[in-house]
Amino acid sequence: MDTDTVRSPAGDEAADRRREQRGWYVYDWACSVYSTSVLTVFLGPYLTSVAEAAADAEGFVHPLGVPVRAGSFFAYAVSLSVILAVLVMPLVGAAADRTGRKKPLLAAAAYTGAAATAGMFFLDGERYLLGGVLLVVANAAQSVAMMLYNSYLPQIARPEERDAVSSRGWAFGYAAGALVLVLNLVLYSGHDGFGVSESMAVRICLASAGLWWGAFALVPLRRLRDRRAPAREAAALPGFRQLAATVRDMRRHPLTLAFLLAYLVYNDGIQTVISQASVYGSKELGLGQSTLIVAVLLVQVLAVAGALALGRTARRYGAKRTILGSLVAWTVTLAAGYFLPAGAPAWFFVLAAGIGLVLGGSQALSRSLFSHLVPPGKEAEYFSAYELSDRGMSWLGPLLFGLTYQLTGSYRDAIISLVGFFVLGFVLLARVPVRRAIGDAGNPVPERI
């Protein structure tokens, strides 16, 4: 029997919704280890060192015959992965809404990313191209999977629940990131005692993130439900014709697009800080890998508290005001990072604490706020556009970071170039009338937003 055709009593319906929500949280627990251990901590410095080992006398590698400074290779690979995701996500989102079958698509994306991450165990010597390919595949797959995962939020949570549910999901993710980072720190710091080299320890940490991702993804894939697509979605056009129809439909909701533009800008800065902070700490500040792991662990622990605290703040002051406040904090923190002295771990930890307190909350509240701006029945399609803004359009920041370093040879100049994303994002978000945007999308307007 199709469970979607059975109407449960109110109590059973609430219990089923909570069960789905708990399963939904676990996907953040599963995939956030990739974002933390791989993208934020280990892969940037390690892939850069592999590229440097393969570089010529001037410090350049030559993928496909193109001269690239070894220190910029990681940032360029991140940008390329995002461009690939841009091409794939709208098609997958349209297919998910058209068929109503998100789970098979979520499974395919999640296990593609997990397999590519596990394959990073074989990244050694001068195999920088292998590392670049695996990064592109894993990061693009992560973006597609997160788009599908996020699109469940308006289906499993009532409007008044979404800030809290979204914040708990982020908190679960950061808790998992912290737990695995502790295990990574034990292995990396004591690699001699475990009888492995430093390089092998890093490769084990990279591969274990893929195994963790694949193992815990089983829980949400069991608990989340596919929902029957509305008749108008079942009749939607396939492929790029459907994508064009989605874009035309989004033009009917200009305020939703205005929010997406603001989010695109400030989140580009957030994602670039996440992916490039370890490179900045390692190459510009001269900090060791163990120091970077502890700093990111501090971010993870404080991000759990920050996500929950900003979720509570949003209930009092509204999600929009809370996000605007977090962008001010991002700007101040990033500007302070430019002046950090080299070889001073304590000040780097202070910077990490500032990032952690605003990181989870700004992302969680942005996701829940957008869920109110999605027209009913268009969840996956619109969240594909959101994910384009989240990860899919976050190619400009890494590209700017890489180009700034290539032109100046200074990671300090590269990091300060990102401040503009937060300032412009603040201005654009402040101009969006979110209550009117929610009403125009056809959704009930919460008392506090």
C-alpha positions in Angstrom: 0.0 0.0 0.0 1.3 3.5 -0.8 1.9 5.2 2.5 1.1 8.6 0.9 -2.5 7.6 0.5 -3.1 6.7 4.1 -4.2 9.6 6.4 -3.0 9.0 10.0 -4.6 10.5 13.1 -2.9 13.8 14.2 -0.8 12.0 16.8 0.5 9.4 14.4 1.1 12.1 11.8 3.2 14.1 14.3 5.1 11.0 15.3 5.8 10.1 11.6 7.0 13.7 11.0 9.4 13.6 14.0 10.7 10.2 12.8 11.5 11.7 9.4 13.1 14.7 11.0 15.4 12.5 13.1 16.4 10.6 10.0 16.9 13.9 8.1 19.3 15.1 10.9 21.5 12.0 10.4 22.3 12.9 6.8 24.0 16.1 8.1 25.8 13.8 10.6 26.9 11.7 7.7 28.1 14.2 5.1 29.4 17.0 7.2 32.5 15.0 8.0 33.5 15.4 4.3 33.1 19.2 4.6 35.1 19.3 7.8 37.9 16.7 7.6 38.3 16.7 3.8 37.5 20.1 2.4 38.3 22.3 5.4 41.3 20.6 7.1 43.2 18.0 5.2 42.8 18.2 1.5 43.7 21.8 0.9 47.2 21.7 2.4 47.8 18.1 1.4 46.8 18.5 -2.3 48.8 21.7 -2.4 51.9 19.9 -1.2 51.3 17.1 -3.8 51.0 19.8 -6.5 54.2 21.5 -5.2 56.0 18.2 -5.4 55.0 17.9 -9.1 55.7 21.6 -9.9 58.4 22.8 -12.2 61.3 25.1 -11.2 59.1 28.1 -11.3 56.5 26.5 -9.0 53.9 25.8 -11.7 52.0 22.6 -12.6 50.6 22.1 -16.1 47.2 20.3 -16.0 46.1 19.8 -19.7 49.0 22.0 -20.6 47.7 25.0 -18.7 50.3 26.7 -16.4 48.9 26.9 -12.9 50.7 28.0 -9.8 50.8 25.0 -7.4 49.4 27.1 -4.5 46.3 27.9 -6.6 45.5 24.4 -7.8 43.3 23.5 -4.9 41.2 26.7 -5.2 40.8 26.2 -9.0 39.7 22.6 -8.5 37.1 23.7 -6.0 35.8 26.3 -8.6 35.7 23.6 -11.3 33.7 21.2 -9.0 31.2 24.0 -8.5 30.8 24.7 -12.2 30.1 21.0 -12.7 27.5 21.1 -10.0 25.9 24.1 -11.6 25.3 22.0 -14.7 23.8 19.0 -12.9 21.8 20.3 -10.0 18.9 22.0 -11.8 18.3 18.9 -13.9 18.3 16.6 -10.9 16.0 19.0 -9.0 13.5 19.1 -11.9 13.6 15.3 -12.1 13.0 14.9 -8.4 9.9 17.2 -8.4 8.6 15.7 -11.7 8.8 12.1 -10.4 8.5 12.6 -6.7 11.3 10.1 -6.2 14.1 12.0 -4.3 15.5 9.1 -2.4 17.1 7.2 -5.3 18.6 10.4 -6.6 19.9 11.3 -3.1 21.4 7.8 -2.8 23.2 8.0 -6.1 24.7 11.4 -5.3 25.7 10.5 -1.8 27.4 7.3 -2.7 29.2 8.8 -5.7 30.6 11.5 -3.3 31.4 8.9 -0.6 33.2 6.7 -3.1 35.3 9.5 -4.6 36.2 10.6 -1.0 37.3 7.1 -0.1 39.4 7.0 -3.2 41.5 9.8 -1.9 43.4 7.1 0.0 45.4 6.6 -3.2 46.5 10.3 -3.5 50.2 10.3 -2.9 53.5 11.2 -4.6 52.9 13.6 -7.4 49.3 12.5 -8.3 47.9 16.0 -8.0 45.7 15.4 -11.1 44.1 12.4 -9.4 43.4 14.5 -6.3 41.9 17.2 -8.5 39.6 14.8 -10.3 38.4 13.1 -7.0 37.8 16.6 -5.4 35.8 17.7 -8.4 33.6 14.5 -8.3 33.2 14.5 -4.6 32.4 18.2 -4.2 29.9 18.2 -7.1 28.2 15.0 -5.7 28.0 16.6 -2.3 26.3 19.7 -3.8 23.7 17.6 -5.6 23.0 15.5 -2.5 22.7 18.6 -0.3 20.2 20.1 -2.7 18.0 17.0 -2.5 18.4 16.8 1.3 17.5 20.5 1.8 14.4 20.1 -0.4 12.9 17.8 2.2 12.8 20.6 4.9 9.4 22.2 3.8 7.9 18.7 3.5 9.0 17.3 7.0 8.6 20.5 9.1 5.7 22.9 9.6 6.5 26.6 9.0 6.8 27.3 12.7 9.2 24.4 13.2 11.7 25.1 10.4 14.1 27.4 12.1 14.5 24.9 15.0 14.6 21.8 12.7 17.2 23.4 10.3 19.3 24.5 13.2 19.3 21.0 14.8 20.4 19.5 11.4 23.4 21.9 11.3 24.1 21.1 14.9 24.2 17.3 14.2 26.6 18.0 11.3 29.0 20.0 13.4 28.9 17.5 16.2 29.9 14.7 13.8 32.6 16.9 12.4 34.0 17.5 15.9 33.9 13.9 16.8 35.7 12.7 13.7 38.2 15.5 14.0 39.1 14.3 17.5 39.8 10.9 16.0 41.8 12.5 13.1 43.8 14.4 15.6 44.7 11.3 17.6 45.8 9.5 14.4 47.7 12.4 12.9 49.5 13.5 16.0 50.5 10.0 17.0 51.0 8.5 13.6 54.5 7.2 14.5 53.0 5.3 17.4 50.5 3.7 15.0 53.3 2.8 12.7 52.2 4.9 9.7 53.8 7.9 8.0 52.4 11.4 8.2 51.2 11.1 4.6 49.6 7.8 5.2 47.8 9.3 8.3 46.4 12.1 6.1 45.2 9.6 3.5 43.5 7.5 6.1 41.7 10.5 7.5 40.6 11.5 4.0 39.3 8.0 3.1 37.6 7.4 6.5 35.4 10.5 5.8 34.1 8.7 2.7 33.4 5.5 4.6 31.6 7.5 7.4 29.5 9.4 4.8 28.4 6.1 3.1 27.7 4.3 6.3 25.5 6.9 8.0 23.7 7.8 4.8 21.8 4.5 5.2 19.7 6.0 8.1 18.1 8.9 6.2 17.6 6.7 3.2 15.5 4.4 5.3 13.5 7.0 7.2 12.8 9.7 4.6 9.7 9.2 2.4 9.2 9.8 -1.3 6.0 11.8 -1.9 3.8 11.5 -4.9 4.4 14.3 -7.4 1.4 16.6 -8.1 -0.2 16.1 -11.5 1.3 19.3 -12.9 4.7 18.1 -11.9 4.3 14.7 -13.4 3.5 16.3 -16.7 6.6 18.6 -16.6 9.0 18.6 -19.5 12.3 16.6 -19.2 15.9 17.8 -19.3 16.9 21.3 -20.2 13.4 22.1 -21.3 12.3 21.5 -17.7 15.2 23.6 -16.5 14.1 26.5 -18.8 10.6 26.2 -17.5 11.9 26.3 -13.9 13.8 29.5 -14.6 10.7 31.1 -16.2 8.7 30.1 -13.1 11.2 31.6 -10.7 10.9 34.9 -12.6 7.3 35.0 -11.3 8.7 35.3 -7.8 11.2 38.2 -8.0 11.5 38.6 -4.2 12.5 35.0 -3.9 15.1 35.6 -6.5 16.2 38.7 -4.6 16.9 36.6 -1.5 18.8 34.1 -3.6 21.0 36.9 -5.0 21.8 38.1 -1.5 22.5 34.6 -0.3 24.6 33.8 -3.4 26.9 36.8 -2.5 27.4 36.3 1.2 27.4 32.5 1.1 30.1 32.6 -1.5 32.3 34.3 1.1 31.3 31.8 3.7 32.1 28.8 1.5 35.5 30.2 0.4 36.5 30.9 4.1 35.6 27.3 4.9 37.6 25.8 2.0 40.6 28.1 2.1 41.1 28.8 5.8 43.4 25.8 6.3 45.6 26.8 3.3 45.8 30.4 4.8 46.8 29.0 8.2 49.3 26.6 6.8 51.0 28.6 4.1 50.7 32.2 5.3 50.7 31.8 9.1 53.1 28.9 9.2 50.9 26.8 11.5 51.3 23.0 11.7 48.6 20.5 10.8 47.9 19.6 14.4 47.2 23.3 15.2 44.8 23.5 12.2 43.0 20.4 13.3 42.5 21.9 16.8 41.3 25.2 15.3 38.7 23.5 13.1 37.7 21.3 16.0 37.1 24.5 18.0 35.0 25.8 15.1 32.9 22.6 15.1 32.2 22.6 18.8 31.3 26.3 18.9 29.2 26.0 15.7 26.9 23.5 17.5 26.3 26.0 20.2 26.1 28.9 17.7 23.6 27.2 15.5 21.3 26.4 18.4 21.8 29.9 20.0 21.1 31.8 16.8 18.0 29.6 16.3 16.7 30.8 19.6 17.6 34.3 18.8 15.7 34.1 15.5 12.5 33.1 17.5 12.8 36.4 19.3 14.1 38.8 16.7 13.3 37.0 13.4 15.5 35.1 11.0 16.3 38.0 8.7 17.6 40.3 11.5 19.6 37.4 13.0 21.3 36.7 9.7 22.1 40.3 9.2 23.8 40.4 12.6 25.8 37.3 11.7 27.1 39.0 8.5 28.4 41.9 10.6 30.2 39.4 12.7 31.6 37.6 9.7 32.9 41.0 8.3 34.7 41.9 11.5 36.1 38.4 12.0 37.5 38.1 8.5 39.0 41.6 8.5 40.7 40.7 11.8 42.1 37.6 10.1 44.2 39.8 7.7 46.2 41.1 10.7 46.9 37.8 12.4 50.6 37.4 13.2 52.4 34.4 11.7 53.4 31.6 14.1 50.8 32.6 16.7 48.3 29.7 17.3 46.5 31.5 20.1 45.3 34.3 17.8 44.3 31.8 15.2 42.2 30.0 17.8 40.5 33.3 18.6 39.7 33.8 15.0 38.4 30.2 14.8 36.1 30.9 17.8 34.6 33.9 16.1 33.9 31.9 12.9 32.4 29.0 14.8 29.9 31.2 16.7 28.3 32.6 13.5 29.0 29.8 11.0 26.2 27.3 11.8 23.6 29.8 12.6 24.0 31.9 9.5 23.7 28.8 7.3 20.9 27.1 9.2 18.7 30.2 9.3 19.3 31.0 5.6 18.1 27.5 4.8 15.0 27.8 6.9 14.2 31.3 5.7 14.4 30.2 2.1 12.1 27.3 2.8 9.3 29.8 3.4 9.9 31.4 0.0 9.4 28.2 -2.0 6.1 27.8 -3.8 4.4 24.5 -2.7 5.2 21.6 -5.0 8.4 23.2 -6.3 10.7 22.2 -3.4 13.5 20.3 -5.2 13.5 22.7 -8.2 13.8 25.8 -6.0 16.3 24.1 -3.7 18.4 23.3 -6.7 18.6 27.1 -7.3 19.3 27.5 -3.5 22.1 24.9 -3.7 23.5 26.8 -6.8 23.8 29.7 -4.4 25.0 27.6 -1.5 27.7 25.5 -3.2 26.9 25.6 -6.9 27.6 29.3 -7.4 30.4 29.5 -4.8 33.0 29.4 -7.5 33.7 33.1 -7.6 35.2 33.3 -4.1 37.7 30.4 -4.6 38.5 31.8 -8.1 39.1 35.3 -6.6 41.2 33.8 -3.8 43.3 31.8 -6.3 43.7 34.7 -8.7 44.7 37.1 -5.9 47.3 34.8 -4.7 48.5 34.1 -8.2 48.9 37.8 -8.9 50.3 38.9 -5.5 51.8 35.8 -4.0 50.2 36.8 -0.7 47.5 34.8 1.1 46.8 37.8 3.2 45.7 39.8 0.2 43.7 36.7 -0.9 41.8 36.5 2.4 41.0 40.2 2.7 39.6 40.1 -0.9 36.6 38.1 0.6 35.3 40.9 2.9 33.3 42.5 0.0 31.1 39.4 -0.2 29.8 39.9 3.3 29.3 43.7 2.9 27.4 43.4 -0.4 25.4 40.4 0.9 24.3 42.4 3.9 23.1 45.3 1.7 21.2 43.0 -0.6 19.5 41.0 2.1 18.5 44.2 4.0 16.5 45.3 1.0 14.4 42.1 0.7 10.9 42.4 2.3 10.7 38.8 3.5 7.1 38.9 4.8 5.8 40.0 1.4 8.1 37.5 -0.3 6.5 34.6 1.7 3.0 35.8 0.9 3.8 36.1 -2.8 5.1 32.5 -2.8 1.7 31.3 -1.6 2.8 30.3 1.9 1.5 31.3 5.3 3.5 34.1 7.0 4.9 33.1 10.4 4.3 35.5 13.3 8.0 36.1 13.6 10.3 36.0 10.5 
